[in-house]
Amino acid sequence: MSSSATNDITKWSNEQLCEHDDDEDDLYKRKSTECRCHMKAQKEVEHQRAEEERSQLEEEFEEEEMAKVAKEREALKGQSEEEAEVDESV
């Protein structure tokens, strides 16, 4: 086993824990604690990614809406200019 895997008891099997067992199941408790810490960190990373993705989607939606509004304004402006030309010719 590599030294990093040796030091990371979360990767140890129950047999390995038994081989290195000390008093009052300290290794089992430590493994459980380290697993919870790893899971908590992993959940935090996933939550952060989801939050970033949500923010990005909101920004994209807002940009699309702004572009749509700008196009509508241009279309209305064009219609107003055409109406003004028609009024002048009458």
Phi, psi and omega in degrees: 000139179290162183296324179292321177290327178294321182282338181268094185289350176294339180267356180286143173280168178298327178296318179295322178297319179296320180298323183257018186300136172241189186293146174057035175052039181302318181294321178297317179296317180295319178298316180298316179297315180294322177298317179297320179296318178297316181295319179297316179296319180295318178296321179296318178297316179297319179297318180296318178298316180297320179295317178296319179295318179298316179298318180296318179296321178297317179298316179297319179297315180297319179296318178296318179295319179296319179295319180297316179296319179297319178296318179297319178297317179298319180295317179294322178297318178297320179294319180297319179294321178295319179296321179295321178294320179295317180297322180291327182281343182276000000 
